[in-house]
Amino acid sequence: MSTPLDIEKIRADFPILQRKVNGHTLAYLDNAASTQKPKQVIEAVDQLYRVHYANVHRGVYTISEEATAGYEASRQAAAEFLHAPKAENIVFVRNATEGINLLAHAWARKFLHSGDIVLLTEMEHHANLIPWQLLAKDKGVQLRFIPITDEGRLDLSQLDALMTPEVKLLSVTHMSNVLGTINPVKEIVAKAKTHGIVSIIDGAQAAPHMQVNVQSIDCDFYVATGHKMLGPTGSGFVYGKMERWEEADPFLGGGHMINEVTYTEATWNAVPFKFEAGTPEIAGVTGLQHALRYLQDLGLENIYAHEMELTGYALEQLQKISDLQIYGPLNTEGRGGVLSFNMKGMHSHDLASVCDTYGVCLRTGHHCAQPLVRKLGAVATARISLYVYNTKEEVDRLVQALHEAKKILT
């Protein structure tokens, strides 16, 4: 059961939302790309640099110990956020892209061989496609794709046929950054386990908006990124089952990821430090805990309910505009607050420029999912993506801008 949120009170926590652009209060509808930051996160990062900054895990003096404590508090917060068994299951990276690359190098490169298959979907972001293409070129691994339906959902009727003995790894998005589709990852992972397939879930779009329990999903790895969940840039994280982390090789070599070093060889530090070479993104990671706790205090179920109310309203209003095509599910069932669309006879970049005159920020292009956008029959789309601080008034202003764009551009 969800509880209605006080959106105006929430909006007051975000300094940038008080800004005016082209005479209008900023309507930031590009949250799938990155989210705005509440004052609690901004102040925490500022306080670190003003009072506590030092390198972490290296000093026995006071401010280094303070910085280390703040950094490690974020590891605990990330573990709690994903319902991981313990903090040591969490490895910090700069973003979800780096997280998937880490897994491709540290685990897949070690265990996959020529002729093995990585099973993906047709709706993957480039971050969950390019690393596997590179692996395929280097190791002779093959890629296979779960298809999508005309509605923009996965066609799971073919799942059993696709999971042949050659499939060793499954890597799928939890939520599409183009279609808004939320995939039934628990069901897919369960099927993969019956075939002995290791699983990776790209949670970059899902984790900021809905409750995620990695133990319930039972995936081997789950990848998330802080900047899409109100946190600073440079604060991505990967959950992994401990046995998977233990068997993987290091991703980067250098300081802190070692145990003992001679001139000719080395042994590795314990997980998670085995995968965290060099000076990390101290400020970003330290600020992350404040973003995660902000979301948890609001309640992920309440955030998702608010977004679905907005998404339903946006779908209803957009479908009233003639010559506008929406890609993906046309109702709120099994979807998140990402809506991609095009207007007949209008380039999405031109449309976005008109929207900007109304203070409305939206994304245009292929959204780092070029094969999917091509499959939809488009070169580019416009995209709005909603979050906890967005309002119906902002959706109304978007619709007003779209009508204006039709007058000007068609």
LUMBAPA-554024 format. One record per residue (C-alpha): residue in one letter; x, z, y. Coordinates in nm, 3 decimals. Each point is the difference from the previous one (the first is absolute). Layout:
VEXMAR  resn       px       pz       py
VEXMAR     A        X        Z        Y
...
This chain:
VEXMAR  resn       px       pz       py
VEXMAR     M    0.000    0.000    0.000
VEXMAR     S    0.150   -0.108    0.332
VEXMAR     T   -0.032    0.174    0.336
VEXMAR     P   -0.039   -0.200    0.324
VEXMAR     L    0.312   -0.001    0.215
VEXMAR     D    0.022    0.071    0.372
VEXMAR     I    0.148   -0.338    0.092
VEXMAR     E    0.035    0.071    0.372
VEXMAR     K    0.196    0.316   -0.078
VEXMAR     I    0.220   -0.200   -0.238
VEXMAR     R    0.054   -0.274    0.258
VEXMAR     A    0.120    0.261    0.249
VEXMAR     D    0.294    0.068   -0.234
VEXMAR     F    0.132   -0.357    0.044
VEXMAR     P    0.161   -0.054    0.340
VEXMAR     I    0.012   -0.379   -0.028
VEXMAR     L   -0.378   -0.022   -0.044
VEXMAR     Q   -0.040    0.121    0.360
VEXMAR     R    0.181   -0.312    0.122
VEXMAR     K   -0.180   -0.290    0.169
VEXMAR     V    0.092   -0.361   -0.081
VEXMAR     N   -0.133   -0.278    0.223
VEXMAR     G   -0.241    0.246    0.157
VEXMAR     H   -0.140    0.125   -0.332
VEXMAR     T    0.070    0.314   -0.200
VEXMAR     L    0.227   -0.101   -0.287
VEXMAR     A   -0.187   -0.094   -0.319
VEXMAR     Y    0.268    0.006   -0.269
VEXMAR     L   -0.132   -0.185   -0.307
VEXMAR     D    0.331   -0.084   -0.169
VEXMAR     N    0.042    0.308   -0.217
VEXMAR     A    0.091   -0.191   -0.315
VEXMAR     A    0.319   -0.107    0.180
VEXMAR     S    0.083    0.346    0.137
VEXMAR     T   -0.192    0.298    0.135
VEXMAR     Q    0.017    0.193    0.325
VEXMAR     K    0.152    0.350    0.006
VEXMAR     P   -0.172    0.327    0.092
VEXMAR     K    0.167    0.238    0.242
VEXMAR     Q    0.072    0.238   -0.291
VEXMAR     V    0.236   -0.259   -0.152
VEXMAR     I    0.150   -0.108    0.332
VEXMAR     E    0.070    0.361    0.099
VEXMAR     A    0.154    0.083   -0.339
VEXMAR     V    0.248   -0.288    0.027
VEXMAR     D    0.077    0.092    0.362
VEXMAR     Q    0.056    0.364   -0.102
VEXMAR     L    0.240   -0.104   -0.276
VEXMAR     Y    0.217   -0.196    0.240
VEXMAR     R   -0.014    0.269    0.267
VEXMAR     V    0.060    0.311   -0.212
VEXMAR     H    0.075   -0.059   -0.369
VEXMAR     Y    0.183   -0.331   -0.038
VEXMAR     A    0.293   -0.017   -0.242
VEXMAR     N    0.074   -0.191   -0.316
VEXMAR     V   -0.187    0.127   -0.304
VEXMAR     H    0.127    0.130   -0.336
VEXMAR     R    0.355    0.018    0.133
VEXMAR     G    0.050    0.301    0.228
VEXMAR     V   -0.015    0.376   -0.053
VEXMAR     Y   -0.043    0.068    0.371
VEXMAR     T   -0.336    0.100    0.146
VEXMAR     I   -0.134   -0.322    0.148
VEXMAR     S    0.101   -0.205   -0.304
VEXMAR     E   -0.187    0.242   -0.222
VEXMAR     E   -0.300   -0.021    0.234
VEXMAR     A    0.009   -0.381   -0.007
VEXMAR     T    0.030    0.002   -0.378
VEXMAR     A   -0.293    0.239   -0.035
VEXMAR     G   -0.217   -0.226    0.218
VEXMAR     Y    0.104   -0.309   -0.191
VEXMAR     E   -0.071    0.156   -0.339
VEXMAR     A   -0.333    0.139    0.123
VEXMAR     S   -0.110   -0.362    0.032
VEXMAR     R    0.091   -0.063   -0.364
VEXMAR     Q   -0.226    0.286   -0.102
VEXMAR     A   -0.275   -0.130    0.231
VEXMAR     A    0.026   -0.351   -0.150
VEXMAR     A   -0.021    0.144   -0.352
VEXMAR     E   -0.311    0.197    0.092
VEXMAR     F   -0.153   -0.302    0.172
VEXMAR     L    0.031   -0.212   -0.316
VEXMAR     H   -0.069    0.294   -0.234
VEXMAR     A    0.341   -0.045   -0.163
VEXMAR     P    0.118    0.271   -0.244
VEXMAR     K    0.290    0.107    0.219
VEXMAR     A    0.196   -0.092    0.311
VEXMAR     E    0.287   -0.144   -0.204
VEXMAR     N   -0.226   -0.288   -0.108
VEXMAR     I    0.017   -0.133    0.357
VEXMAR     V    0.283   -0.229    0.112
VEXMAR     F    0.019   -0.086    0.371
VEXMAR     V    0.048   -0.360    0.115
VEXMAR     R   -0.047   -0.172    0.336
VEXMAR     N   -0.331   -0.168   -0.091
VEXMAR     A   -0.203   -0.131   -0.293
VEXMAR     T    0.198   -0.325   -0.003
VEXMAR     E    0.322    0.189   -0.056
VEXMAR     G   -0.176    0.212   -0.262
VEXMAR     I   -0.099   -0.301   -0.210
VEXMAR     N    0.346   -0.151    0.040
VEXMAR     L    0.147    0.331   -0.118
VEXMAR     L   -0.211   -0.019   -0.316
VEXMAR     A    0.089   -0.365   -0.058
VEXMAR     H    0.373    0.080    0.021
VEXMAR     A    0.015    0.350   -0.148
VEXMAR     W   -0.248   -0.027   -0.285
VEXMAR     A   -0.104   -0.360   -0.063
VEXMAR     R    0.345   -0.157    0.025
VEXMAR     K    0.120    0.245   -0.266
VEXMAR     F   -0.285   -0.032   -0.246
VEXMAR     L   -0.140   -0.353    0.038
VEXMAR     H    0.162   -0.300   -0.169
VEXMAR     S   -0.041   -0.377   -0.019
VEXMAR     G   -0.347   -0.088   -0.130
VEXMAR     D   -0.158    0.330    0.102
VEXMAR     I   -0.303   -0.024    0.227
VEXMAR     V   -0.096    0.189    0.317
VEXMAR     L   -0.377    0.006    0.046
VEXMAR     L   -0.117   -0.016    0.364
VEXMAR     T   -0.323   -0.106    0.171
VEXMAR     E   -0.089   -0.294    0.222
VEXMAR     M   -0.058    0.236    0.294
VEXMAR     E    0.348    0.152    0.034
VEXMAR     H    0.183    0.056    0.327
VEXMAR     H    0.341   -0.172    0.015
VEXMAR     A    0.156    0.345   -0.049
VEXMAR     N   -0.143    0.004   -0.353
VEXMAR     L    0.081   -0.364   -0.070
VEXMAR     I    0.339   -0.096    0.141
VEXMAR     P    0.198    0.274   -0.182
VEXMAR     W   -0.141   -0.125   -0.330
VEXMAR     Q    0.071   -0.364    0.089
VEXMAR     L    0.362    0.098    0.066
VEXMAR     L    0.012    0.185   -0.331
VEXMAR     A   -0.144   -0.303   -0.177
VEXMAR     K    0.274   -0.223    0.141
VEXMAR     D    0.277    0.245   -0.089
VEXMAR     K   -0.118    0.119   -0.341
VEXMAR     G   -0.227   -0.272   -0.136
VEXMAR     V   -0.302    0.228    0.024
VEXMAR     Q   -0.336   -0.177    0.037
VEXMAR     L   -0.292    0.084    0.228
VEXMAR     R   -0.365    0.000   -0.100
VEXMAR     F   -0.301    0.060    0.226
VEXMAR     I   -0.340    0.162   -0.043
VEXMAR     P   -0.236   -0.245    0.176
VEXMAR     I   -0.254    0.083    0.268
VEXMAR     T   -0.366   -0.095    0.013
VEXMAR     D   -0.172   -0.193    0.278
VEXMAR     E   -0.113    0.337    0.139
VEXMAR     G    0.361    0.114    0.031
VEXMAR     R    0.007    0.248   -0.288
VEXMAR     L    0.226   -0.001   -0.303
VEXMAR     D   -0.132   -0.188   -0.303
VEXMAR     L    0.059    0.272   -0.258
VEXMAR     S   -0.178   -0.194   -0.274
VEXMAR     Q    0.338   -0.160   -0.074
VEXMAR     L    0.202    0.320   -0.003
VEXMAR     D    0.031    0.037   -0.378
VEXMAR     A    0.107   -0.363   -0.038
VEXMAR     L    0.258    0.036    0.276
VEXMAR     M    0.164    0.312   -0.146
VEXMAR     T    0.198   -0.171   -0.275
VEXMAR     P    0.303    0.166   -0.169
VEXMAR     E    0.235   -0.170    0.249
VEXMAR     V   -0.148    0.196    0.292
VEXMAR     K    0.230    0.296    0.069
VEXMAR     L   -0.098    0.089    0.356
VEXMAR     L   -0.324    0.007    0.199
VEXMAR     S    0.024    0.014    0.382
VEXMAR     V   -0.329   -0.016    0.192
VEXMAR     T   -0.135    0.086    0.340
VEXMAR     H   -0.244    0.289    0.025
VEXMAR     M   -0.170   -0.167    0.298
VEXMAR     S    0.039   -0.352    0.137
VEXMAR     N    0.134   -0.027    0.354
VEXMAR     V   -0.193   -0.328    0.045
VEXMAR     L   -0.326    0.041   -0.191
VEXMAR     G   -0.048    0.376    0.023
VEXMAR     T   -0.072    0.006   -0.375
VEXMAR     I    0.072    0.332   -0.171
VEXMAR     N    0.118   -0.067   -0.353
VEXMAR     P   -0.096    0.226   -0.294
VEXMAR     V    0.362    0.101   -0.059
VEXMAR     K   -0.082    0.288   -0.234
VEXMAR     E   -0.179   -0.240   -0.236
VEXMAR     I    0.277   -0.260    0.026
VEXMAR     V    0.276    0.256   -0.061
VEXMAR     A   -0.185    0.142   -0.300
VEXMAR     K   -0.018   -0.349   -0.150
VEXMAR     A    0.371   -0.054    0.071
VEXMAR     K    0.091    0.325   -0.175
VEXMAR     T   -0.169   -0.114   -0.322
VEXMAR     H    0.243   -0.294    0.005
VEXMAR     G    0.306    0.212    0.087
VEXMAR     I    0.026   -0.159    0.347
VEXMAR     V    0.166    0.193    0.283
VEXMAR     S   -0.211    0.009    0.317
VEXMAR     I    0.071   -0.012    0.375
VEXMAR     I   -0.277    0.041    0.257
VEXMAR     D    0.052   -0.124    0.356
VEXMAR     G   -0.196    0.261    0.194
VEXMAR     A    0.105   -0.101    0.351
VEXMAR     Q   -0.359   -0.084    0.100
VEXMAR     A   -0.192    0.247   -0.217
VEXMAR     A    0.184    0.331    0.037
VEXMAR     P   -0.068    0.040    0.375
VEXMAR     H   -0.376   -0.035   -0.047
VEXMAR     M   -0.111    0.160   -0.326
VEXMAR     Q    0.090    0.276   -0.241
VEXMAR     V    0.274   -0.103   -0.242
VEXMAR     N    0.083    0.201   -0.310
VEXMAR     V    0.298   -0.153   -0.177
VEXMAR     Q   -0.042    0.228   -0.300
VEXMAR     S   -0.359   -0.117   -0.043
VEXMAR     I    0.098   -0.367    0.043
VEXMAR     D    0.289    0.071   -0.242
VEXMAR     C    0.218   -0.273    0.150
VEXMAR     D    0.376    0.007   -0.047
VEXMAR     F    0.069   -0.064    0.369
VEXMAR     Y   -0.209    0.010    0.319
VEXMAR     V    0.134   -0.135    0.330
VEXMAR     A   -0.118    0.105    0.348
VEXMAR     T    0.117   -0.024    0.359
VEXMAR     G   -0.025    0.255    0.279
VEXMAR     H   -0.045   -0.230    0.300
VEXMAR     K   -0.336   -0.121   -0.136
VEXMAR     M   -0.127    0.359   -0.027
VEXMAR     L    0.066    0.129    0.353
VEXMAR     G    0.365    0.079   -0.079
VEXMAR     P    0.321   -0.124    0.161
VEXMAR     T    0.172   -0.320   -0.104
VEXMAR     G    0.271    0.041   -0.264
VEXMAR     S   -0.200    0.246   -0.208
VEXMAR     G   -0.101   -0.176   -0.320
VEXMAR     F   -0.011    0.173   -0.337
VEXMAR     V   -0.024   -0.082   -0.368
VEXMAR     Y   -0.152    0.221   -0.266
VEXMAR     G    0.144   -0.044   -0.346
VEXMAR     K   -0.039    0.173   -0.331
VEXMAR     M    0.314    0.202   -0.057
VEXMAR     E    0.090   -0.176   -0.324
VEXMAR     R   -0.010   -0.335    0.182
VEXMAR     W    0.222    0.125    0.283
VEXMAR     E    0.244    0.150   -0.250
VEXMAR     E    0.043   -0.326   -0.191
VEXMAR     A    0.035   -0.220    0.310
VEXMAR     D    0.332   -0.091    0.161
VEXMAR     P    0.080    0.082    0.363
VEXMAR     F   -0.117   -0.249    0.260
VEXMAR     L    0.267    0.057    0.266
VEXMAR     G    0.342    0.157   -0.035
VEXMAR     G    0.164    0.236    0.247
VEXMAR     G   -0.024    0.353    0.125
VEXMAR     H   -0.233    0.267   -0.138
VEXMAR     M   -0.118   -0.202   -0.302
VEXMAR     I    0.311    0.104   -0.195
VEXMAR     N    0.097    0.295   -0.213
VEXMAR     E    0.372   -0.063   -0.062
VEXMAR     V    0.217   -0.288    0.121
VEXMAR     T    0.348   -0.115   -0.098
VEXMAR     Y    0.178   -0.314    0.114
VEXMAR     T   -0.138   -0.189   -0.298
VEXMAR     E   -0.341    0.145   -0.087
VEXMAR     A   -0.281    0.233    0.102
VEXMAR     T   -0.291    0.200   -0.136
VEXMAR     W   -0.336    0.037    0.172
VEXMAR     N   -0.181    0.275    0.181
VEXMAR     A   -0.329    0.134   -0.131
VEXMAR     V   -0.331   -0.176    0.070
VEXMAR     P   -0.115   -0.060    0.273
VEXMAR     F    0.340    0.004    0.175
VEXMAR     K    0.136   -0.253   -0.249
VEXMAR     F   -0.201   -0.263    0.192
VEXMAR     E    0.059    0.120    0.358
VEXMAR     A    0.348   -0.118    0.098
VEXMAR     G    0.140    0.063    0.346
VEXMAR     T   -0.151    0.159    0.307
VEXMAR     P   -0.379   -0.042   -0.030
VEXMAR     E   -0.264   -0.063    0.264
VEXMAR     I   -0.001    0.369    0.092
VEXMAR     A   -0.243   -0.012    0.293
VEXMAR     G   -0.245   -0.233   -0.172
VEXMAR     V   -0.015    0.203   -0.318
VEXMAR     T   -0.022    0.330    0.188
VEXMAR     G   -0.295   -0.128    0.201
VEXMAR     L   -0.174   -0.125   -0.314
VEXMAR     Q   -0.114    0.343   -0.113
VEXMAR     H   -0.198    0.045    0.322
VEXMAR     A   -0.179   -0.331   -0.053
VEXMAR     L   -0.086    0.082   -0.360
VEXMAR     R   -0.129    0.344    0.090
VEXMAR     Y   -0.200   -0.144    0.289
VEXMAR     L   -0.176   -0.233   -0.246
VEXMAR     Q   -0.052    0.275   -0.255
VEXMAR     D   -0.147    0.231    0.264
VEXMAR     L   -0.252   -0.271    0.090
VEXMAR     G   -0.068   -0.065   -0.370
VEXMAR     L    0.069   -0.336   -0.163
VEXMAR     E   -0.358   -0.017   -0.127
VEXMAR     N   -0.125    0.043    0.359
VEXMAR     I    0.243   -0.262    0.131
VEXMAR     Y   -0.113   -0.252   -0.264
VEXMAR     A   -0.368    0.070    0.073
VEXMAR     H    0.055   -0.061    0.372
VEXMAR     E    0.187   -0.322   -0.069
VEXMAR     M   -0.270   -0.125   -0.234
VEXMAR     E   -0.269    0.066    0.260
VEXMAR     L    0.206   -0.202    0.249
VEXMAR     T    0.077   -0.271   -0.255
VEXMAR     G   -0.365   -0.042   -0.090
VEXMAR     Y   -0.086   -0.026    0.370
VEXMAR     A    0.279   -0.252    0.062
VEXMAR     L   -0.105   -0.214   -0.298
VEXMAR     E   -0.360    0.002    0.125
VEXMAR     Q    0.096   -0.097    0.355
VEXMAR     L    0.256   -0.265   -0.094
VEXMAR     Q   -0.241   -0.173   -0.238
VEXMAR     K   -0.237   -0.055    0.294
VEXMAR     I    0.257   -0.226    0.169
VEXMAR     S   -0.051   -0.364   -0.088
VEXMAR     D    0.297   -0.199   -0.132
VEXMAR     L    0.188    0.319   -0.092
VEXMAR     Q    0.127    0.027   -0.358
VEXMAR     I    0.095    0.337   -0.150
VEXMAR     Y    0.242    0.009   -0.293
VEXMAR     G   -0.049    0.261   -0.270
VEXMAR     P   -0.292    0.224   -0.100
VEXMAR     L   -0.295   -0.015    0.240
VEXMAR     N   -0.113    0.357   -0.066
VEXMAR     T    0.171    0.339   -0.004
VEXMAR     E   -0.002    0.046   -0.376
VEXMAR     G    0.356    0.016   -0.137
VEXMAR     R    0.167   -0.091    0.328
VEXMAR     G    0.186    0.150    0.290
VEXMAR     G   -0.012   -0.058    0.374
VEXMAR     V    0.197   -0.328    0.009
VEXMAR     L   -0.195   -0.311    0.103
VEXMAR     S    0.156   -0.346    0.025
VEXMAR     F   -0.190   -0.287    0.156
VEXMAR     N    0.022   -0.337    0.172
VEXMAR     M   -0.216   -0.178    0.254
VEXMAR     K   -0.074   -0.367   -0.060
VEXMAR     G    0.201   -0.230    0.224
VEXMAR     M    0.211    0.281    0.143
VEXMAR     H    0.358    0.106   -0.074
VEXMAR     S    0.026    0.370   -0.074
VEXMAR     H    0.284    0.041    0.252
VEXMAR     D   -0.222   -0.133    0.281
VEXMAR     L   -0.278    0.230   -0.111
VEXMAR     A    0.234    0.298    0.010
VEXMAR     S    0.112   -0.089    0.353
VEXMAR     V   -0.359    0.013    0.122
VEXMAR     C   -0.053    0.332   -0.178
VEXMAR     D    0.305    0.139    0.178
VEXMAR     T   -0.168   -0.064    0.336
VEXMAR     Y   -0.262    0.253   -0.118
VEXMAR     G    0.269    0.251   -0.100
VEXMAR     V   -0.063   -0.072   -0.371
VEXMAR     C    0.308   -0.009   -0.227
VEXMAR     L   -0.035   -0.200   -0.320
VEXMAR     R    0.239   -0.175   -0.235
VEXMAR     T    0.027   -0.373   -0.061
VEXMAR     G    0.201   -0.207   -0.245
VEXMAR     H    0.044    0.014   -0.377
VEXMAR     H    0.052    0.380    0.000
VEXMAR     C    0.307   -0.023   -0.225
VEXMAR     A   -0.227   -0.131   -0.275
VEXMAR     Q    0.046   -0.374    0.040
VEXMAR     P   -0.090   -0.105   -0.358
VEXMAR     L   -0.327    0.196    0.020
VEXMAR     V   -0.096   -0.141    0.341
VEXMAR     R    0.070   -0.351   -0.129
VEXMAR     K   -0.217    0.071   -0.304
VEXMAR     L   -0.280    0.095    0.240
VEXMAR     G    0.031   -0.350    0.148
VEXMAR     A    0.152    0.116    0.328
VEXMAR     V    0.334   -0.022    0.176
VEXMAR     A   -0.058    0.321    0.194
VEXMAR     T   -0.280    0.245    0.070
VEXMAR     A   -0.092    0.260    0.258
VEXMAR     R   -0.012    0.354   -0.139
VEXMAR     I   -0.136    0.331    0.117
VEXMAR     S    0.086    0.321   -0.181
VEXMAR     L   -0.176    0.325    0.077
VEXMAR     Y    0.113    0.361   -0.003
VEXMAR     V   -0.116    0.350    0.074
VEXMAR     Y    0.018   -0.034    0.380
VEXMAR     N   -0.196   -0.327    0.028
VEXMAR     T   -0.359   -0.015    0.126
VEXMAR     K   -0.310   -0.220   -0.006
VEXMAR     E    0.053   -0.065    0.371
VEXMAR     E    0.332   -0.164   -0.085
VEXMAR     V   -0.171   -0.217   -0.261
VEXMAR     D   -0.260   -0.098    0.262
VEXMAR     R    0.279   -0.094    0.241
VEXMAR     L    0.162   -0.212   -0.271
VEXMAR     V   -0.330   -0.182   -0.054
VEXMAR     Q   -0.035   -0.053    0.375
VEXMAR     A    0.352   -0.147    0.009
VEXMAR     L   -0.077   -0.230   -0.293
VEXMAR     H   -0.308   -0.136    0.177
VEXMAR     E    0.212   -0.058    0.310
VEXMAR     A    0.260   -0.181   -0.211
VEXMAR     K   -0.271   -0.234   -0.130
VEXMAR     K   -0.097   -0.090    0.356
VEXMAR     I    0.359   -0.063    0.107
VEXMAR     L    0.157   -0.160   -0.307
VEXMAR     T   -0.275   -0.208   -0.160
